[in-house]
Amino acid sequence: MHYICEVEHASMYKLRLVFEDGSARVVDLEDHLDGEVFAPLRDLRLFQTARLNRDLDTVVWENGADMSPDFLYEIGVPVDSAEQRALCVAEGDAQYGGKKKK
């Protein structure tokens, strides 16, 4: 049985998750957002409220939706260390000319 240690919104309907075994996986939930509980998550503002619930050890959203960590592990695409670093650089604040924008 798996559990989630970290949750981060990656893009659109994708989350980057870190599991108890130290592996990082990106899950694309776009095709899994249907039914009474999950369909409202198609609203990106609501989807982006994804956070870790430490009592459940999984992802939860403001509308009360949550998903099985085992399901998320199964559908997740492993992210290796190089990809993790590239993702952090690509999503980080760019600084040009050594000066930070104010």
C-alpha positions in Angstrom: 0.0 0.0 0.0 1.3 3.4 -1.0 1.0 6.8 0.6 1.8 10.3 -0.6 4.3 12.6 1.1 4.2 15.6 -1.2 1.7 17.2 -3.7 2.5 19.9 -6.3 0.3 21.1 -9.1 2.4 20.6 -12.3 0.1 22.0 -15.1 -3.5 21.7 -16.2 -4.8 18.5 -14.7 -1.4 17.1 -13.8 0.0 16.7 -10.3 3.6 15.9 -9.2 3.5 13.5 -6.3 6.2 12.1 -4.1 5.4 8.7 -2.5 6.7 7.0 0.6 9.3 5.0 -1.4 10.9 8.3 -2.5 9.7 8.0 -6.1 8.2 11.1 -7.8 5.4 10.6 -10.3 3.4 12.9 -12.5 -0.3 11.9 -12.7 -2.5 13.3 -15.5 -6.1 13.2 -14.1 -7.9 14.8 -17.0 -9.4 11.5 -18.1 -10.4 10.6 -14.5 -12.5 13.7 -13.6 -16.0 12.4 -14.0 -18.9 11.6 -11.7 -20.5 13.7 -9.0 -17.4 14.2 -6.9 -14.7 14.5 -9.5 -16.4 16.4 -12.4 -16.3 19.7 -10.5 -12.5 19.4 -10.6 -12.6 20.2 -14.3 -12.7 23.8 -13.1 -8.9 24.4 -13.0 -9.3 26.8 -10.1 -10.8 24.0 -8.0 -8.3 21.4 -9.4 -5.4 23.6 -8.3 -6.6 23.5 -4.7 -5.0 20.0 -4.5 -3.2 19.5 -1.3 -1.8 16.7 0.9 -4.0 15.5 3.7 -1.6 14.0 6.3 -4.4 12.1 8.0 -5.4 10.3 4.8 -1.9 10.4 3.2 -3.3 11.3 -0.1 -4.4 14.2 -2.3 -7.6 16.1 -1.3 -9.4 19.1 -2.9 -11.6 21.8 -1.4 -14.8 20.1 -2.6 -14.0 17.0 -0.4 -12.7 14.9 -3.3 -9.8 12.6 -2.7 -8.1 9.7 -4.6 -6.6 6.5 -3.6 -2.8 6.8 -3.4 -2.5 3.3 -4.9 -4.5 4.4 -7.9 -2.4 7.5 -8.3 0.8 5.5 -8.0 -0.4 3.1 -10.7 -1.4 5.8 -13.3 1.6 8.0 -12.4 4.6 8.4 -14.8 7.9 8.1 -12.9 10.0 11.2 -13.0 13.8 10.7 -12.8 16.1 13.1 -11.0 17.2 14.9 -14.2 13.6 15.4 -15.2 12.8 16.7 -11.7 15.6 19.3 -11.9 14.5 20.4 -15.4 10.9 20.8 -14.2 12.0 22.9 -11.3 14.2 25.1 -13.6 11.4 25.4 -16.2 8.8 26.4 -13.6 11.0 28.7 -11.6 11.2 32.5 -11.8 13.5 33.5 -14.6 16.1 36.1 -13.9 17.8 37.8 -16.8 20.9 40.0 -16.7 21.4 39.1 -13.1 18.8 41.5 -11.9 15.5 40.5 -10.3 12.3 42.2 -11.5 10.4 44.1 -8.8 
